[in-house]
Amino acid sequence: MGFGMIIIGDEILSGRRTDKHLPKVIELLSARGLSLEWAEYIGDDRERITATLKRAFASGDVVFSTGGIGATPDDHTRQCAAAALGVPLELHPEAAELIRARIRETAGDKPVDLDLPENLHRLNMGTFPKGASIIPNSYNRIPGFSVGNIHFVPGFPVMAWPMIEWVLDTKYADLHHATPYVERSVLVFGLPESRIAPLMESIEHDFAGVRVFSLPSVGDAARGEVFGRAHIDLGVKGEPEAANAAFSRLREGVAALGGEIVEIEPGAAA
């Protein structure tokens, strides 16, 4: 079971809004010893959203979908989730009560007519695919929803992030730190990737489950003397014992090839 993410909204693809969900979800997963396997960005197109959600439901992965669960004409996620599953939409009774409670809260001391057209329209935000369960929203009560391991939250970070944390801590606590994992890297100077590639291949062959990564940079003078030179952020990740042994082999191999190695703090080369 991997973790994936679907980020929905024309405003992201047009540049009208900058996505903040991807780095935050990576952070939330990492804090729990988990990692993101994949992510997709899609616009507000029903056919694309439905096709993407069909793949997500079939994947067996835990997937977070952000955006498009409101009740305006450009919100399609609820309808597309139902279409992807081949089930009808229905008003979730608990979601309906939460939405009505929010309407009353917003009205304050004023009398509330829950049968007004605008209040009836708000109930559409609690209309989910049949069989869905709700995700509580600590910000304004309007819930998200889950179907199996696919979890749908709003596009607003102030709402979405606590909801994602709730899902991770409520539904997947047994997965937290279940697989020990380390990532170690160094900066390598004076070697092209083409000369390092055979070393990387041999390490992945000899150390089962370890992945080797190579992130070249042309250098950034604004970051100082070390990072100002062209270099490769070269490292390994995986189960601690195997990854640490692989890292030793990596360092030895780079030295044998004549490369210069500079130690870095975790995350410093990002």
ZIZIMO-V936076 format. One record per pair of residues at least 6 apart in sequence whose C-alpha atoms are under 8 Angstrom apart, sorted by the first residue. I is the first residue (numbers start at 1). J is the second residue. Records with the same first field share a line. If there is no record, write none. Layout:
I = J + J
//
This chain:
1 = 60 + 61 + 62
2 = 35 + 36 + 37 + 60 + 61 + 62
3 = 35 + 36 + 37 + 38 + 61 + 62 + 63
4 = 36 + 37 + 38 + 39 + 61 + 62 + 63 + 64
5 = 22 + 36 + 38 + 39 + 40 + 63 + 64 + 65
6 = 39 + 40 + 41 + 42 + 63 + 64 + 65 + 66
7 = 21 + 39 + 40 + 41 + 42 + 65 + 66 + 67
8 = 41 + 42 + 43 + 44 + 49 + 65 + 66 + 67 + 68 + 155
9 = 41 + 42 + 43 + 44 + 67 + 68
10 = 42 + 43 + 44
11 = 17 + 43
12 = 18 + 19 + 43
13 = 41 + 42 + 43
20 = 157
21 = 66 + 157 + 161
22 = 39
24 = 161
25 = 36 + 161 + 164
26 = 35 + 36
28 = 165
29 = 35 + 36
32 = 176 + 177
33 = 176 + 177 + 178 + 179 + 180 + 181
34 = 175 + 176 + 177
42 = 48 + 49
43 = 49
44 = 68 + 74 + 75 + 76
45 = 76
46 = 76 + 77 + 80
47 = 80
49 = 76 + 77 + 80
50 = 80 + 81 + 83 + 84
51 = 84
53 = 80 + 81 + 84
54 = 81 + 84 + 85
56 = 63 + 150
57 = 85 + 149 + 150
60 = 149
61 = 149 + 150
62 = 149 + 150 + 151
63 = 149 + 150 + 151
64 = 150 + 151 + 152 + 153 + 164
65 = 150 + 151 + 152 + 153
66 = 152 + 153 + 154 + 155 + 160
67 = 75 + 77 + 152 + 153 + 154 + 155 + 156
68 = 74 + 75 + 76 + 77 + 78 + 154 + 155
69 = 75 + 76 + 77 + 78 + 125 + 144 + 152 + 153 + 154
70 = 124 + 125 + 154
71 = 121 + 122 + 124 + 125
78 = 89 + 127 + 128 + 129
79 = 89 + 128 + 129
81 = 129
82 = 88 + 89 + 128 + 129 + 130
87 = 129 + 130
88 = 129 + 130
89 = 127 + 128 + 129 + 130
90 = 127 + 128 + 129 + 130
91 = 123 + 124 + 126 + 127 + 128
92 = 126 + 127 + 128 + 132
94 = 134
95 = 126 + 134 + 142 + 143
96 = 123 + 126
98 = 141 + 142 + 143
99 = 122 + 123 + 125 + 126 + 141 + 142
100 = 114 + 123
101 = 141
102 = 140 + 141 + 142
103 = 112 + 119
104 = 112
113 = 119
114 = 120
125 = 142
126 = 142 + 143
128 = 145
129 = 147
131 = 147
132 = 145 + 146 + 147 + 148
133 = 145 + 146 + 147
134 = 143 + 144 + 145 + 146
135 = 143 + 144 + 145 + 146 + 153 + 163 + 166 + 167
136 = 142 + 143 + 144 + 163 + 166
137 = 143 + 144 + 159 + 160 + 162 + 163
138 = 159 + 162 + 163
139 = 158 + 159
140 = 159
143 = 153
144 = 151 + 152 + 153 + 154 + 163
145 = 151 + 152 + 153
146 = 152
151 = 167
153 = 159 + 160 + 163 + 164
154 = 160
179 = 239
180 = 238 + 239 + 240
181 = 237 + 238 + 239 + 240
182 = 237 + 238 + 239 + 240 + 243
183 = 235 + 236 + 237 + 238 + 243
184 = 235 + 236 + 237 + 243 + 244 + 247 + 266
185 = 233 + 234 + 235 + 236 + 247 + 263 + 264 + 266
186 = 233 + 234 + 235 + 261 + 262 + 263 + 264
187 = 231 + 232 + 233 + 234 + 261 + 262 + 263 + 264
188 = 231 + 232 + 233 + 234 + 254 + 259 + 260 + 261 + 262
189 = 229 + 230 + 231 + 232 + 259 + 260 + 261
190 = 231 + 258 + 259 + 260
191 = 257 + 258 + 259
193 = 214 + 216 + 232
195 = 257
196 = 254
199 = 250 + 253
200 = 212 + 213 + 250
203 = 210 + 212 + 246 + 249 + 250
204 = 210 + 211 + 212
207 = 242 + 243 + 246
208 = 242
209 = 238 + 239 + 242
210 = 236 + 237 + 238 + 239 + 242 + 243 + 246
211 = 236 + 237 + 238
212 = 234 + 235 + 236 + 237
213 = 233 + 234 + 235 + 236
214 = 232 + 233 + 234 + 235
215 = 232 + 233 + 234
216 = 230 + 231 + 232 + 233
217 = 230 + 231 + 232 + 233
218 = 229 + 230 + 231
219 = 227 + 228 + 229 + 230 + 231
220 = 227 + 228 + 229
221 = 227 + 228 + 229
222 = 228
233 = 269
235 = 247 + 250
236 = 243 + 246 + 247
237 = 243
251 = 261
254 = 260 + 261
255 = 261
//
